[in-house]
Amino acid sequence: MATTMNAIADAIQPSALEALLTQTLADEAGLNDVAEGFKPILAYVASLASNQCVAETFHMFEWEKTCKAYLAPILADEEKCAAVTKKFMDESEKRVPKREVELDIPEGEGEILCNVEFKLAYGGKILLNTTHFHVRRGRIYGLLGHNGCGKSTLMRAISSGALAGFPGAEELMKLRACFVDHDIDGSDANTPTIDFCLQEPVLAPLGREKIREKLLEMEFTEELINKPICNLSGGWKMKLALARAVLLNADLLLLDEPTNHLDVQKQQWLCDFLTGPQCEHVTTLVVSHDSKFLNKVLSDVIHYENMRLKRYTGNLDQFVEQCPMAKAYFSIHDTEMKFTFPVPGPLEGVKSRTKAILQAKNITFTYPTPEEKALGPSCKTRSGKPTLEDVSVQVSQASRIACIGPNGAGKSTLIKCLTGEVQPTTGTVWQHPNARIGYIAQHAFHHIEQHMDKTPNEYIRWRYAGGEDREAIAKDTMKISDAELELQKTVIDFVYTDPDTAKTTKTKRVIKRLTGERKTNKSTKENDYEVQFKAPHDSDDCKHFYGYKKLVKWGWDKACKKVDVKVAQAASGMFRPLTSSNVESHLKNVGLDAEFATHHRISALSGGQKVKVVLGAAMWMQPHLVILDEPTNYLDRESLGALADAIREFEGGVVIISHNNDFTTALCPETWVVEKDEDEISRPNCRGDPEWMKNALATKCDDQQAITEVTDAYGNVTEIKAKKTLTKKEIKKMTKEIKAKIKSGAELDEDEEAFAEEHELWK
């Protein structure tokens, strides 16, 4: 036996492989005599090949880098280089001894469903290297491994048939596998729930009535069955995907983060469903970061170890006993990973962190019916039942708020109203005009789904190019209605007084656009916006400033908001130029290394890495308030611990929607409870911790000391002087002087204006 092993080992030594490569060049490329000058290249390639044989790495994209690239100057023919490389790799693989593998026969009484040996790679990265996949019918297997190791990729490969060609794969491909993803395709957004199921060719023959009965059995109401998918909450969308899998009568159920968006009741329903009679003969493969859920349902754990799969019998607790290192997957404490959120910076007129910068007053929101939606934004009629009614909330930079409640109650709808994603049917939402708000939607990938071909670095630079957030100005509340377009045609009586002759001229003018310039009116303390008129009054010297309230009457409300967004974004740009290196460094602060931030397309990233891209993009403009809708989805526990620490240290406000009670309880002393009353309408109950609020009131924003210097886009650094603390005597004297100036109408300098604002001398 030893002689055989030595012979095989000799067969993959560099000298033996060099002889093999020389022979392959003759057989495949007709090159019988290699020039003396090229022989050192062959020796080097043989040495690299020997290392790959020892590592058992036989992926063509790897051998292209270690063999084909070096053969180019010898053969000068692309096709011949590829043919020689492929043949050389295959012949080298045959020389490698087959490892003695201990056959893993999974426990259980059900039939063995499949026994496959395969390799798996994605892009240029090897995920699994010659591993076994061996499962039994009726068992529930949990796929465990760190973010980015290839768990979701493996399940997609199984469901799409990409494992074909490996031993036993034909058997696997015959099974009816159903992949349940964590998001329903946006192209189905306006399709009613029952029609979505009927679109599946396998389900269509069942008929509408049978599908309806199954949906009712799975706790769908008649209203939900006929509701467009776009109006379903994230939890109901996940449950719909599961219902479709049940109807397909799958042999193999592939669940990728199935508890995402599910409230506590629906998580329990899922546990009962997977362990109950409906799944008695179904093999289930689960990827999840929810340790409580996994502990309830798993019969086996399949763990990623050194690019191979290893199976452990038992649930999560039993697995951790056998593999203690895996405990880190499910603990948010003692994490070595660190996220750092940027400092928000000063906000004009806000001296206390507890002063509200975002408010909703008595808002009601009703989703449009399909008929009303078809009429477009101009249709203001809402005949359906409200989702939210009479809601009043406010958020400050000191806020740490958990928005909780069951699926479908309206949590995400409330957040969308606050962020301007949708317009409330009645009531008002006010936002400080200079406040920057970062928002991560419930279906976080919606932010990046149109940019999958970009790298994360390119995406952020595209999004903030030109000094404004392109997502912020694309919201529904920024889209101009037909009624507003009509108002913008309003003819204005403009009176002009010549400063030299004192002659007064009255003309009729129509506003063409807002120029983007804005200033604070010293009398009203509100913002005035510069407008340009239509011809013949469109020259630069005809431009004029108008107050916000007047412009709203003339249909320019949304244009004013766009100016506010641009001014707010420009303020954040003062501190950090939008360069590739700065973006790369920023993404590293949210846990995305340079390799993935700058050198991988977004489409090649794992779910957890994509969430970090979205988080990084939201935090780029240094927001004063960040709103996170289900941030715990997709992130492993190490990333979750880093996120929790960053939220604690963040100097801005935070609102979190989450069903992860441990996460929200540890971070949020204030709670918004959103749940439906008996009439199926949500009227949120907002409560907080009085002691926490009392402590927060003592926290002041020292907005001049927060930042000691700013850097403009050209790298010029300007120091900001610390604000002097005045004595009582100095305050009294300055108050008297400034009041006299205000009374006489004299102009105040910047420091005097700030003092007057702080001490409310304008009243």
HUJOSUL-V651769 format. One record per pair of residues at least 12 apart in sequence whose ideal C-beta (glycine too) atoms are under 7 Angstrom apart, sorted by the first residue. I is the first residue (numbers start at 1). GAP is how many residues later the second one is. D is the distance in Angstrom with one decimal. If there is no record, write none. Layout:
# HUJOSUL-V651769
<<I/GAP/D> <I/GAP/D>>
This chain:
# HUJOSUL-V651769
<<5/92/7.0> <8/87/6.8> <8/89/4.7> <11/84/4.2> <12/38/5.7> <12/41/4.1> <12/80/6.9> <12/83/5.2> <12/84/6.2> <13/37/6.3> <14/29/6.9> <14/32/4.6> <14/33/4.5> <14/36/4.7> <17/29/4.1> <17/32/4.9> <17/33/5.6> <17/75/6.3> <18/24/5.6> <18/25/5.6> <18/28/3.7> <20/68/6.8> <20/71/6.0> <20/72/6.9> <21/21/5.6> <21/24/6.3> <21/25/5.7> <21/67/5.6> <22/12/6.5> <22/20/6.5> <24/60/5.5> <24/63/5.2> <24/64/4.8> <24/67/6.8> <25/59/5.9> <28/52/6.9> <28/55/4.8> <28/56/4.7> <28/59/5.3> <29/46/5.5> <29/51/4.4> <29/55/5.5> <31/44/6.9> <34/40/7.0> <38/36/5.0> <41/29/5.4> <41/33/6.7> <44/26/6.9> <45/21/6.9> <45/22/5.3> <45/25/5.1> <48/18/4.2> <49/17/6.8> <49/18/6.6> <49/43/5.7> <52/14/6.6> <53/39/5.5> <53/42/6.9> <53/43/5.2> <56/40/6.3> <56/73/6.2> <56/74/6.0> <57/69/6.8> <57/72/6.6> <58/31/5.9> <58/35/4.7> <59/60/6.9> <59/62/5.4> <59/67/5.9> <60/26/6.7> <60/29/6.8> <61/63/5.6> <63/22/5.5> <63/26/4.6> <64/21/6.3> <67/18/4.7> <67/21/6.1> <68/13/5.0> <68/14/6.3> <68/17/4.2> <71/13/6.0> <71/14/6.9> <101/31/7.0> <104/28/6.5> <104/30/5.3> <104/207/5.6> <106/28/6.0> <106/29/6.1> <106/30/4.5> <106/33/6.7> <106/194/6.6> <106/205/6.5> <107/206/5.3> <108/28/4.5> <108/30/6.5> <108/31/5.3> <110/26/4.8> <110/27/3.5> <110/28/3.8> <110/29/6.7> <111/25/7.0> <111/26/5.0> <112/24/5.4> <113/22/5.1> <113/23/6.0> <113/24/5.0> <113/62/6.8> <113/170/5.2> <114/19/6.8> <114/21/6.2> <114/54/5.8> <114/57/5.3> <114/58/4.3> <115/19/4.9> <115/53/4.8> <116/17/4.5> <116/47/6.4> <116/50/5.6> <116/51/6.6> <116/52/4.2> <116/53/5.4> <116/56/5.5> <117/13/6.7> <117/15/5.4> <117/49/5.9> <117/50/5.0> <117/51/6.9> <118/13/6.8> <118/15/6.7> <118/45/5.2> <118/48/3.9> <118/51/6.8> <120/30/6.3> <120/33/6.8> <120/34/6.0> <120/37/6.2> <122/28/6.5> <122/31/5.1> <122/482/6.7> <123/481/4.8> <126/181/6.3> <127/22/6.8> <127/23/3.3> <127/26/6.1> <127/180/7.0> <128/22/6.5> <128/179/5.6> <128/180/6.6> <128/181/6.8> <129/178/4.3> <129/179/6.7> <131/177/4.2> <131/178/4.7> <132/177/6.6> <133/176/6.3> <135/148/5.5> <137/144/6.0> <137/146/5.4> <138/142/6.1> <138/143/5.6> <138/145/6.6> <139/144/6.0> <139/160/4.7> <139/161/5.7> <140/134/6.1> <140/144/4.5> <140/146/6.6> <140/157/5.2> <140/158/5.5> <140/159/5.0> <141/143/6.9> <141/144/5.2> <141/145/7.0> <141/159/4.9> <141/161/5.2> <142/144/5.1> <142/152/5.2> <142/156/4.5> <142/159/5.0> <142/160/7.0> <143/142/6.2> <143/143/6.8> <143/144/5.0> <143/159/5.4> <144/157/5.7> <144/159/5.0> <144/160/6.9> <144/182/6.5> <144/185/6.4> <145/158/6.7> <145/159/3.2> <146/490/6.3> <147/459/5.6> <147/461/3.6> <147/462/6.6> <147/489/4.7> <147/492/6.7> <148/458/4.4> <148/460/6.8> <148/461/5.9> <149/155/4.7> <151/136/4.5> <152/104/5.3> <152/135/6.1> <152/454/6.6> <152/455/6.2> <155/24/6.2> <155/99/4.4> <155/101/6.0> <155/130/6.2> <155/132/6.6> <156/23/6.6> <158/14/6.9> <158/19/5.9> <158/96/6.4> <159/18/4.9> <159/20/3.8> <159/95/5.6> <161/12/5.2> <175/76/4.2> <175/77/5.0> <176/72/6.5> <176/73/6.8> <176/74/5.1> <176/75/4.9> <177/73/6.4> <177/74/6.9> <177/75/4.1> <177/77/6.1> <178/67/4.2> <178/70/5.1> <178/72/3.9> <178/75/5.9> <178/76/6.7> <179/75/4.5> <180/61/4.8> <180/62/5.9> <180/65/5.3> <180/73/7.0> <180/74/6.6> <180/75/5.0> <180/76/6.8> <180/78/6.3> <181/60/6.8> <181/75/5.6> <182/56/6.9> <182/74/5.8> <182/75/4.6> <182/78/4.7> <182/451/7.0> <183/260/5.3> <183/262/6.4> <184/45/6.0> <184/53/5.0> <184/56/7.0> <184/57/6.3> <188/41/5.5> <189/40/5.8> <189/41/4.1> <190/38/5.0> <190/40/6.0> <191/37/6.6> <191/38/5.6> <192/34/5.4> <192/35/6.6> <192/36/5.8> <193/31/6.2> <193/32/5.2> <193/33/7.0> <193/34/6.0> <193/36/6.4> <193/47/6.0> <194/14/6.3> <194/17/6.0> <194/18/6.1> <194/21/6.8> <194/31/5.1> <194/32/6.7> <196/33/5.9> <196/44/6.9> <197/14/4.9> <197/47/5.6> <197/50/6.5> <198/13/6.6> <200/44/6.5> <202/46/5.8> <203/44/5.4> <203/45/6.8> <206/41/6.8> <211/36/6.4> <212/13/6.1> <214/29/6.6> <214/32/6.8> <214/33/5.8> <215/28/5.8> <218/21/6.8> <218/25/5.0> <224/12/6.3> <228/142/6.3> <231/136/5.2> <233/174/4.8> <233/175/4.3> <233/179/6.7> <234/27/3.2> <234/178/7.0> <234/208/4.8> <234/209/6.6> <234/396/6.7> <235/26/4.6> <235/27/5.0> <235/28/5.8> <235/31/5.5> <235/172/2.9> <235/173/6.7> <236/171/5.8> <236/172/5.6> <238/20/6.5> <238/22/6.5> <238/23/5.3> <238/24/5.9> <239/27/6.2> <246/32/6.4> <250/32/6.2> <251/31/6.6> <251/32/6.7> <252/31/5.2> <252/33/7.0> <253/29/5.4> <253/31/4.5> <254/31/5.1> <255/29/6.5> <255/30/7.0> <255/31/4.7> <256/31/5.1> <257/30/6.2> <257/31/5.8> <257/350/7.0> <257/376/6.4> <257/377/6.3> <258/12/6.1> <258/28/6.7> <258/30/6.5> <259/29/5.9> <259/31/4.6> <259/34/5.1> <260/370/6.8> <260/373/4.2> <261/146/7.0> <261/181/6.7> <261/369/6.0> <262/145/6.8> <262/397/6.6> <263/143/4.7> <263/144/4.8> <263/396/5.2> <264/395/6.5> <265/141/6.5> <266/141/5.9> <267/26/6.1> <271/22/6.6> <271/25/4.7> <271/26/5.5> <274/23/5.0> <275/22/5.8> <289/346/6.7> <289/347/5.5> <289/348/6.5> <291/25/6.0> <291/39/3.9> <294/22/4.6> <295/20/5.2> <295/21/4.3> <295/22/5.9> <298/17/4.6> <298/18/6.0> <300/12/6.7> <300/13/5.6> <301/15/6.9> <301/18/4.2> <303/20/6.5> <303/23/6.9> <328/310/6.5> <329/307/6.2> <329/308/5.7> <330/307/5.1> <331/306/5.6> <332/305/5.3> <332/308/4.9> <332/309/3.7> <332/312/5.9> <333/308/6.3> <335/303/4.8> <335/306/3.4> <335/307/5.5> <337/254/5.8> <337/301/4.9> <337/302/6.2> <337/305/4.2> <338/304/5.6> <338/307/6.9> <339/250/6.4> <339/251/5.3> <339/252/5.8> <339/303/4.3> <339/304/5.7> <339/306/6.9> <339/307/3.8> <340/249/4.3> <340/306/6.3> <341/278/5.7> <341/305/5.0> <341/309/4.5> <342/277/6.0> <342/280/4.4> <343/279/6.7> <343/308/5.6> <343/363/6.2> <343/364/7.0> <344/53/7.0> <344/278/5.5> <344/279/6.3> <344/280/4.4> <344/307/5.7> <344/308/4.3> <345/230/6.5> <345/277/5.8> <345/361/6.6> <345/362/5.8> <346/357/3.3> <346/360/6.4> <347/85/6.4> <347/87/5.8> <347/88/6.3> <347/277/5.7> <347/356/7.0> <348/86/5.3> <349/408/6.1> <350/82/6.9> <350/351/6.2> <351/349/6.6> <351/350/5.9> <351/407/6.0> <352/348/5.6> <352/349/6.1> <353/43/6.3> <353/44/4.4> <353/45/4.1> <353/343/7.0> <353/346/5.0> <353/347/6.9> <353/348/5.1> <354/42/4.9> <354/44/4.8> <354/342/5.4> <354/343/5.4> <355/41/5.8> <356/38/4.1> <356/39/6.7> <356/40/5.3> <357/38/6.8> <357/39/6.2> <357/40/6.4> <357/74/7.0> <357/75/4.2> <357/78/4.6> <357/267/6.0> <357/268/6.4> <358/36/6.7> <358/37/4.4> <358/60/6.1> <358/73/5.2> <358/77/6.8> <358/267/6.2> <359/35/4.4> <359/71/4.7> <360/31/5.9> <360/32/6.2> <360/33/5.2> <360/57/6.4> <360/58/5.9> <360/67/6.7> <360/69/4.9> <361/31/5.3> <361/66/5.8> <361/67/5.2> <362/28/5.6> <362/30/5.8> <362/65/4.3> <363/25/6.8> <363/28/5.0> <363/54/5.8> <363/61/4.0> <363/63/6.8> <363/64/3.2> <363/66/6.5> <364/22/5.2> <364/24/6.2> <364/25/4.8> <364/26/6.4> <364/60/6.5> <364/61/5.1> <364/62/4.6> <364/63/5.9> <365/21/6.5> <365/22/5.5> <365/23/4.6> <365/48/5.8> <365/52/5.7> <365/57/6.9> <365/59/5.2> <365/60/5.4> <366/16/3.8> <366/18/5.4> <366/20/4.5> <366/21/6.5> <366/59/4.9> <367/17/6.2> <367/20/6.1> <368/14/6.2> <369/14/6.1> <369/15/5.5> <377/102/5.8> <377/104/5.0> <378/103/5.4> <378/104/4.4> <378/105/6.6> <382/43/5.2> <385/295/6.4> <385/296/6.6> <386/295/5.3> <387/23/4.5> <387/26/5.2> <387/295/6.4> <388/22/4.8> <388/25/6.0> <388/26/5.9> <388/294/5.3> <389/292/5.0> <389/294/5.5> <390/293/5.9> <391/23/6.4> <391/293/5.4> <393/279/6.4> <393/293/5.6> <395/230/6.0> <395/258/5.3> <395/260/6.1> <396/257/5.7> <397/227/5.7> <397/228/6.9> <397/255/5.2> <397/256/4.8> <397/304/7.0> <398/255/6.6> <398/298/4.3> <398/301/6.0> <399/254/4.0> <399/255/6.6> <399/256/6.8> <399/271/6.4> <400/254/5.4> <400/267/5.8> <400/268/4.7> <400/269/6.1> <400/270/6.3> <401/254/4.6> <401/255/7.0> <401/267/5.8> <401/269/4.7> <401/271/6.1> <402/254/5.5> <402/256/6.9> <402/262/3.8> <402/266/3.7> <402/269/5.1> <403/12/6.9> <403/252/6.2> <403/253/6.8> <403/254/4.5> <403/269/4.5> <403/271/6.3> <404/260/6.7> <404/267/6.3> <404/269/6.0> <405/268/5.9> <405/269/3.8> <405/270/4.5> <406/269/5.9> <409/265/4.8> <409/266/4.9> <409/267/5.4> <409/273/5.0> <410/264/5.5> <410/272/4.2> <411/246/5.0> <411/263/4.7> <412/30/4.9> <412/217/5.6> <412/245/6.6> <414/260/6.2> <414/270/6.7> <415/212/5.7> <415/214/5.8> <415/242/6.4> <417/12/6.1> <419/18/6.2> <419/20/4.7> <419/208/6.1> <420/55/4.7> <420/57/4.0> <421/54/5.5> <421/55/6.2> <422/54/5.4> <423/53/6.2> <423/54/5.1> <433/94/5.9> <433/131/4.2> <434/133/6.5> <434/134/5.0> <434/137/6.6> <435/133/6.6> <435/189/4.9> <435/190/6.5> <436/132/4.8> <436/133/7.0> <436/136/5.9> <436/185/5.2> <436/186/6.5> <436/187/4.5> <436/188/5.5> <437/186/5.6> <437/188/4.9> <437/190/6.7> <438/180/3.6> <438/181/5.6> <438/185/3.7> <438/188/4.2> <439/179/6.3> <439/188/4.8> <440/174/5.4> <440/175/6.2> <440/178/5.4> <440/188/5.1> <440/189/6.2> <440/191/6.3> <441/188/5.6> <442/187/4.2> <442/188/5.1> <444/167/5.4> <444/170/4.8> <445/165/5.9> <447/24/6.8> <447/167/4.9> <447/170/6.7> <448/154/5.5> <448/162/6.5> <448/165/6.2> <448/166/6.3> <451/151/6.1> <452/149/6.7> <452/150/5.1> <452/151/3.9> <453/148/5.9> <453/150/6.8> <454/147/6.8> <454/148/6.1> <455/143/5.8> <455/144/6.9> <455/145/6.4> <455/146/5.9> <455/147/7.0> <456/131/5.9> <456/136/6.4> <456/140/7.0> <456/141/4.9> <456/146/6.1> <456/157/4.4> <456/160/6.9> <457/123/5.8> <457/126/4.9> <457/127/5.9> <457/140/5.4> <457/141/4.6> <459/143/6.4> <459/154/6.8> <459/158/6.7> <460/123/5.0> <460/156/6.7> <460/157/5.2> <460/160/5.6> <461/117/5.8> <461/119/7.0> <461/122/6.0> <463/154/6.0> <464/105/7.0> <464/114/5.6> <464/156/6.1> <464/157/6.6> <467/99/6.4> <467/102/5.6> <467/103/4.9> <467/106/5.6> <468/97/6.1> <468/98/4.6> <468/101/4.9> <469/96/6.5> <469/100/5.5> <469/152/6.2> <472/93/4.9> <473/89/5.4> <473/92/5.9> <478/80/5.3> <478/83/6.5> <478/84/6.3> <480/78/5.7> <484/71/4.1> <484/74/7.0> <485/70/6.9> <487/67/5.7> <487/68/2.9> <488/23/6.7> <488/66/6.5> <488/67/4.2> <488/68/6.5> <489/21/6.4> <490/64/4.8> <491/17/5.2> <491/19/5.8> <492/17/5.2> <492/18/6.9> <493/13/6.4> <493/15/6.7> <494/13/5.1> <494/15/4.6> <507/30/6.8> <509/24/4.5> <509/28/5.2> <510/23/6.5> <510/24/4.8> <511/20/4.8> <511/22/6.1> <511/43/6.5> <511/45/6.8> <512/20/5.1> <512/21/5.8> <512/22/4.4> <512/26/6.3> <513/19/5.5> <514/15/5.4> <514/16/6.8> <514/17/5.7> <514/42/6.4> <514/45/4.7> <514/46/6.9> <514/49/5.8> <515/15/4.5> <515/16/6.9> <515/17/5.5> <515/28/6.5> <516/47/5.6> <516/50/6.2> <517/13/3.9> <518/45/5.4> <518/49/5.8> <519/26/6.6> <521/26/6.4> <524/23/6.5> <525/237/6.1> <526/21/6.0> <526/22/5.8> <527/21/5.6> <528/17/4.1> <528/18/6.3> <528/19/5.4> <529/16/6.7> <529/17/6.3> <529/19/6.9> <529/22/6.0> <529/31/5.5> <529/34/5.9> <530/13/5.6> <530/15/5.3> <531/12/6.7> <531/13/6.0> <531/15/6.0> <548/12/5.7> <569/52/5.5> <572/49/4.2> <572/50/4.5> <573/140/6.5> <574/136/4.7> <574/138/6.1> <575/47/6.6> <575/135/5.5> <575/136/6.4> <577/134/7.0> <577/136/4.9> <577/138/6.9> <580/18/7.0> <584/13/5.2> <584/14/5.3> <586/30/6.1> <586/34/6.1> <587/29/4.6> <590/22/5.1> <590/25/5.0> <590/26/4.5> <590/29/6.7> <591/21/5.2> <591/48/5.7> <591/51/6.1> <592/17/6.3> <592/20/4.5> <592/21/6.6> <592/24/6.4> <596/13/5.7> <607/27/4.1> <608/26/5.0> <608/27/5.3> <608/28/6.0> <608/31/6.2> <611/23/4.8> <611/24/5.9> <623/29/6.0> <624/28/4.8> <624/29/6.9> <625/27/5.5> <625/28/4.2> <626/26/6.3> <626/28/5.6> <627/28/4.6> <628/28/5.0> <629/28/4.7> <630/27/5.9> <630/28/6.1> <631/12/6.4> <631/25/6.5> <631/27/6.7> <632/26/5.4> <632/28/4.5> <632/31/5.5> <640/23/6.9> <644/19/6.6> <644/22/6.5> <644/23/6.1> <647/20/5.6> <648/19/6.8> <656/12/6.2> <669/19/6.3> <669/20/3.8> <669/23/3.9> <670/18/3.8> <670/19/6.7> <671/16/5.6> <672/12/5.3> <672/14/4.8> <673/12/4.5> <704/16/6.3> <704/18/6.3> <704/19/4.1> <705/17/5.8> <707/13/6.1> <708/12/5.8> <734/21/6.1> <735/24/6.2> <735/26/6.6> <738/14/5.4> <738/17/6.2> <738/18/5.4> <738/23/5.7> <739/22/5.8> <742/14/6.9> <742/19/6.4>>
